């Protein structure tokens, strides 16, 4: 077997995979790259990762080497990356997006620039491929940083509509999750049609939710909670979540956690969401009456950061499904068309 010729560039030094793994006293973002490379260099049959919560509550998931390598090869083929192609890692390698970039670089024998993962990333010029989050992409646009990259892949959360235009022809949006070892479909900015990657094929269930079959990943009929309009077995339009996971800049919020806290305080409240230019979505708490605002503040006083709802909407009559359950999609649509009813929490 020929020697692996992948290169990893850090602090203006180039390292082979084994040389990088042998480095001592490195920062956290390099240590996670080392961990991913140890998997590549080992004979381990699986890798354990934390899911983001796209298909349910976050959990630890073991992915097989066959799935990981099958996904990596499909991406290398989709973006026509060949030995010597130049890429950058601006994502943390402890999560699926960054981990898969390290694996792609190793098996594809790419030159990977290891950049510190941060909100406004440094991206070297003249690269062939860079995956990043929509929030990082927006930060670069707002800072007027020119991206001289042949192919840019965005994933992890929604991109605000005003950025989703044909102004960036070399930018793709990925559709996937930890359970599929990164993306299984891609679409270009300005297009609403996702197209399958590799041998992936799609179908829908009775709720019009996407089912994924990907023989190169060992996946047969993986059921999602994403409602789509299927064009054919290779293409679909994404229409929205059937369930109510809120994706705020890549952070998955599960409303039940907040709603159970409110319920314990005797507050009738549900968590919904509204669109946000940078984070895709931000949480909104919905109450039936103004009388519950004070109690809501008390119930949620320990929540912080992106998880803390910052706005409230009063909706006396909540929309219901035929089975009597809350119609969360309709409620979210109501909020979108009645933003004037929101006020700070």
MOJOQUI-V183011 format. One record per residue. N is the residue number from 1. RES is the residue in one small letter. PHI is phi in whole degrees, 0 to 359 (999 if undefined). D_LAST is the distance of its C-alpha to the last C-alpha in whole Angstrom. Layout:
BEGIN
((N | RES | PHI | D_LAST) (N | RES | PHI | D_LAST))
END
This chain:
BEGIN
((1 | x | 999 | 62) (2 | x | 290 | 61) (3 | x | 292 | 59) (4 | x | 292 | 55) (5 | x | 250 | 55) (6 | x | 295 | 51) (7 | x | 232 | 50) (8 | x | 235 | 47) (9 | x | 258 | 46) (10 | x | 215 | 44) (11 | x | 54 | 45) (12 | x | 64 | 47) (13 | x | 240 | 49) (14 | x | 257 | 50) (15 | x | 230 | 51) (16 | x | 285 | 52) (17 | x | 301 | 50) (18 | x | 292 | 52) (19 | x | 295 | 52) (20 | x | 294 | 48) (21 | x | 299 | 48) (22 | x | 280 | 50) (23 | x | 296 | 48) (24 | x | 251 | 47) (25 | x | 50 | 44) (26 | x | 257 | 42) (27 | x | 294 | 38) (28 | x | 303 | 36) (29 | x | 292 | 36) (30 | x | 278 | 40) (31 | x | 299 | 40) (32 | x | 288 | 38) (33 | x | 294 | 40) (34 | x | 302 | 43) (35 | x | 298 | 42) (36 | x | 296 | 42) (37 | x | 290 | 45) (38 | x | 300 | 47) (39 | x | 297 | 46) (40 | x | 299 | 48) (41 | x | 279 | 51) (42 | x | 269 | 51) (43 | x | 252 | 52) (44 | x | 301 | 49) (45 | x | 273 | 49) (46 | x | 208 | 45) (47 | x | 230 | 42) (48 | x | 259 | 39) (49 | x | 226 | 35) (50 | x | 268 | 32) (51 | x | 286 | 30) (52 | x | 275 | 27) (53 | x | 102 | 26) (54 | x | 292 | 27) (55 | x | 251 | 29) (56 | x | 151 | 27) (57 | x | 297 | 26) (58 | x | 304 | 27) (59 | x | 207 | 31) (60 | x | 278 | 34) (61 | x | 228 | 36) (62 | x | 261 | 40) (63 | x | 255 | 41) (64 | x | 284 | 45) (65 | x | 300 | 47) (66 | x | 298 | 48) (67 | x | 294 | 44) (68 | x | 300 | 43) (69 | x | 289 | 46) (70 | x | 297 | 47) (71 | x | 294 | 43) (72 | x | 299 | 44) (73 | x | 295 | 47) (74 | x | 297 | 46) (75 | x | 291 | 43) (76 | x | 303 | 46) (77 | x | 291 | 48) (78 | x | 299 | 45) (79 | x | 257 | 45) (80 | x | 53 | 49) (81 | x | 271 | 48) (82 | x | 236 | 52) (83 | x | 310 | 53) (84 | x | 96 | 52) (85 | x | 300 | 49) (86 | x | 255 | 47) (87 | x | 221 | 43) (88 | x | 226 | 40) (89 | x | 253 | 38) (90 | x | 242 | 34) (91 | x | 248 | 32) (92 | x | 292 | 33) (93 | x | 285 | 36) (94 | x | 279 | 34) (95 | x | 252 | 32) (96 | x | 300 | 34) (97 | x | 298 | 34) (98 | x | 288 | 35) (99 | x | 303 | 38) (100 | x | 294 | 39) (101 | x | 294 | 40) (102 | x | 295 | 42) (103 | x | 296 | 44) (104 | x | 304 | 44) (105 | x | 295 | 46) (106 | x | 292 | 48) (107 | x | 283 | 50) (108 | x | 269 | 50) (109 | x | 56 | 51) (110 | x | 271 | 49) (111 | x | 257 | 48) (112 | x | 250 | 44) (113 | x | 275 | 43) (114 | x | 266 | 40) (115 | x | 257 | 37) (116 | x | 295 | 35) (117 | x | 288 | 32) (118 | x | 208 | 29) (119 | x | 300 | 26) (120 | x | 248 | 29) (121 | x | 282 | 32) (122 | x | 272 | 35) (123 | x | 236 | 38) (124 | x | 300 | 41) (125 | x | 275 | 43) (126 | x | 73 | 46) (127 | x | 269 | 44) (128 | x | 267 | 45) (129 | x | 199 | 42) (130 | x | 216 | 38) (131 | x | 267 | 35) (132 | x | 205 | 32) (133 | x | 276 | 28) (134 | x | 303 | 27) (135 | x | 297 | 24) (136 | x | 294 | 27) (137 | x | 299 | 29) (138 | x | 296 | 27) (139 | x | 300 | 27) (140 | x | 294 | 30) (141 | x | 294 | 30) (142 | x | 291 | 28) (143 | x | 276 | 30) (144 | x | 57 | 33) (145 | x | 275 | 35) (146 | x | 282 | 38) (147 | x | 260 | 38) (148 | x | 263 | 42) (149 | x | 230 | 41) (150 | x | 293 | 43) (151 | x | 221 | 41) (152 | x | 243 | 37) (153 | x | 245 | 35) (154 | x | 255 | 32) (155 | x | 195 | 30) (156 | x | 108 | 27) (157 | x | 196 | 25) (158 | x | 285 | 25) (159 | x | 260 | 25) (160 | x | 307 | 24) (161 | x | 303 | 26) (162 | x | 290 | 27) (163 | x | 265 | 28) (164 | x | 272 | 30) (165 | x | 231 | 33) (166 | x | 278 | 37) (167 | x | 292 | 37) (168 | x | 235 | 37) (169 | x | 293 | 40) (170 | x | 262 | 40) (171 | x | 251 | 37) (172 | x | 243 | 36) (173 | x | 253 | 33) (174 | x | 263 | 34) (175 | x | 244 | 33) (176 | x | 176 | 34) (177 | x | 198 | 32) (178 | x | 302 | 33) (179 | x | 298 | 36) (180 | x | 253 | 38) (181 | x | 53 | 38) (182 | x | 85 | 36) (183 | x | 287 | 36) (184 | x | 241 | 39) (185 | x | 209 | 38) (186 | x | 224 | 38) (187 | x | 219 | 37) (188 | x | 276 | 37) (189 | x | 301 | 35) (190 | x | 93 | 35) (191 | x | 252 | 36) (192 | x | 254 | 35) (193 | x | 258 | 37) (194 | x | 272 | 37) (195 | x | 241 | 41) (196 | x | 300 | 42) (197 | x | 257 | 43) (198 | x | 65 | 46) (199 | x | 271 | 48) (200 | x | 298 | 44) (201 | x | 227 | 44) (202 | x | 238 | 42) (203 | x | 214 | 42) (204 | x | 228 | 39) (205 | x | 265 | 39) (206 | x | 293 | 38) (207 | x | 266 | 35) (208 | x | 63 | 35) (209 | x | 268 | 34) (210 | x | 291 | 36) (211 | x | 244 | 38) (212 | x | 246 | 40) (213 | x | 237 | 43) (214 | x | 218 | 44) (215 | x | 301 | 48) (216 | x | 289 | 48) (217 | x | 251 | 45) (218 | x | 74 | 46) (219 | x | 255 | 43) (220 | x | 234 | 44) (221 | x | 51 | 42) (222 | x | 286 | 39) (223 | x | 272 | 36) (224 | x | 254 | 33) (225 | x | 251 | 30) (226 | x | 261 | 30) (227 | x | 279 | 31) (228 | x | 225 | 34) (229 | x | 249 | 36) (230 | x | 283 | 39) (231 | x | 270 | 42) (232 | x | 197 | 45) (233 | x | 290 | 45) (234 | x | 246 | 44) (235 | x | 221 | 41) (236 | x | 206 | 38) (237 | x | 262 | 35) (238 | x | 277 | 32) (239 | x | 246 | 30) (240 | x | 145 | 26) (241 | x | 281 | 26) (242 | x | 283 | 27) (243 | x | 273 | 25) (244 | x | 228 | 21) (245 | x | 295 | 21) (246 | x | 254 | 18) (247 | x | 257 | 20) (248 | x | 251 | 18) (249 | x | 63 | 20) (250 | x | 95 | 23) (251 | x | 272 | 20) (252 | x | 272 | 21) (253 | x | 253 | 18) (254 | x | 256 | 19) (255 | x | 306 | 17) (256 | x | 304 | 19) (257 | x | 299 | 18) (258 | x | 288 | 14) (259 | x | 294 | 16) (260 | x | 290 | 18) (261 | x | 296 | 16) (262 | x | 296 | 14) (263 | x | 300 | 18) (264 | x | 295 | 19) (265 | x | 262 | 17) (266 | x | 78 | 18) (267 | x | 255 | 15) (268 | x | 274 | 16) (269 | x | 212 | 13) (270 | x | 230 | 14) (271 | x | 261 | 13) (272 | x | 235 | 14) (273 | x | 208 | 14) (274 | x | 230 | 15) (275 | x | 291 | 17) (276 | x | 220 | 17) (277 | x | 299 | 20) (278 | x | 265 | 20) (279 | x | 262 | 19) (280 | x | 84 | 20) (281 | x | 220 | 17) (282 | x | 226 | 13) (283 | x | 287 | 11) (284 | x | 227 | 9) (285 | x | 268 | 9) (286 | x | 247 | 11) (287 | x | 242 | 12) (288 | x | 272 | 15) (289 | x | 213 | 14) (290 | x | 298 | 11) (291 | x | 298 | 13) (292 | x | 268 | 11) (293 | x | 297 | 8) (294 | x | 299 | 9) (295 | x | 294 | 11) (296 | x | 297 | 9) (297 | x | 301 | 7) (298 | x | 292 | 11) (299 | x | 295 | 12) (300 | x | 255 | 10) (301 | x | 295 | 11) (302 | x | 266 | 14) (303 | x | 277 | 13) (304 | x | 224 | 13) (305 | x | 64 | 14) (306 | x | 297 | 14) (307 | x | 282 | 13) (308 | x | 276 | 10) (309 | x | 299 | 7) (310 | x | 247 | 5) (311 | x | 222 | 5) (312 | x | 231 | 6) (313 | x | 229 | 9) (314 | x | 263 | 12) (315 | x | 229 | 15) (316 | x | 301 | 18) (317 | x | 245 | 20) (318 | x | 281 | 20) (319 | x | 292 | 23) (320 | x | 237 | 25) (321 | x | 279 | 28) (322 | x | 299 | 32) (323 | x | 275 | 31) (324 | x | 91 | 28) (325 | x | 280 | 26) (326 | x | 298 | 23) (327 | x | 272 | 23) (328 | x | 291 | 21) (329 | x | 295 | 22) (330 | x | 291 | 22) (331 | x | 296 | 19) (332 | x | 295 | 18) (333 | x | 294 | 20) (334 | x | 298 | 19) (335 | x | 299 | 16) (336 | x | 301 | 18) (337 | x | 267 | 20) (338 | x | 227 | 17) (339 | x | 298 | 14) (340 | x | 292 | 14) (341 | x | 273 | 13) (342 | x | 280 | 9) (343 | x | 216 | 7) (344 | x | 295 | 4) (345 | x | 273 | 0))
END
